[in-house]
Amino acid sequence: MSERHTVEWEPAAQMRAMLLADDDPDGVLAVFDCTDLLADDPRPRGPFPYGPDAVRLQIGLYRVLVEIDDAKRIARITHIGRT
């Protein structure tokens, strides 16, 4: 089994998630649940590739941009937006 990645949130993305949670707490909770899974699989099957080191996830009504650093074993959430 390979080592897990650390899932980190950029401060701006985390602040945006908190603002979105005011209107849709269950939807944003689903985003947090799904992004936690990136620790075991930072490149899950199905997301849209966004360059060589990033993916864009669609989680319910939300799009989440994740930058992946395999050398440091980090999956960094850089943006969350509502579709």
N, C-alpha and C positions, 0 to 999 in steps of 0.2 A: 504494500500500500504506500502510495506517495504521501509526502508531507502536505498538510493542509495550507491553504492560503489564509492570510488574515484579511478580513473584510473591513475596510475603512471607509468612512464617509467624509468627503470634503465639507468644511463648515457651511459653505453656501448651499450645498445639496441637502444637508441635514436641516438647515433653517427652512428651506423651501418645503421639505417633507413635513415639518412641524406646522407650517402655515396651511398646507393642503389638508392636514389632519383635522383642522378646525371644521372643515366642511364634510370630510369623508374619512372618519377615523378607521373604519373597517377596511377601506381600500388601501390606505397608507400602511395599516398593519399587515396586509397581504404583501405589500412591497417589501417591508422589513423581513417578513418570513421568507420570501423568495430570495432576497439578496443574502440572507444568512446562509443559504444553501451553496452560495458561490465559494465558500471556504473549502468544500469538498470537490466542487466541479466549477472552476471559474469560466469555463467555456462550454456551457451546457448546449445540448443539441437544440437547434431551432432559432436562436437569436440572430439578429441581423449583424454581420460583421461590420465594424466601423473602423477600418484601418487594420493594420497588422496586430495591434496590441489593445484593441477595444471592441466591445460589443454593445449593441443597443437591445435591451430587453423590453418586451411589451408585457406588462403585468396589469391585467384588468384595464382600467382607464389610463394607466400611467406608462410613460416611456422612461427608461432608466439607462443612462450611459455609464458604462463600467470600463475603466482602464485597467489592464492586467499587466502586472510586472512579475513574470515568472522567476526572474533572478532573485528578487526580494520576497517572492511568494506573497504578493499583495494584490487584492482585487479592490480597486478604489472607485467608489461611486462618486461621480463628478457632477451629475445633473439628474434631476427628476422633473418631469413635466407631465401635464395632463393632456391627453389627446382630445 
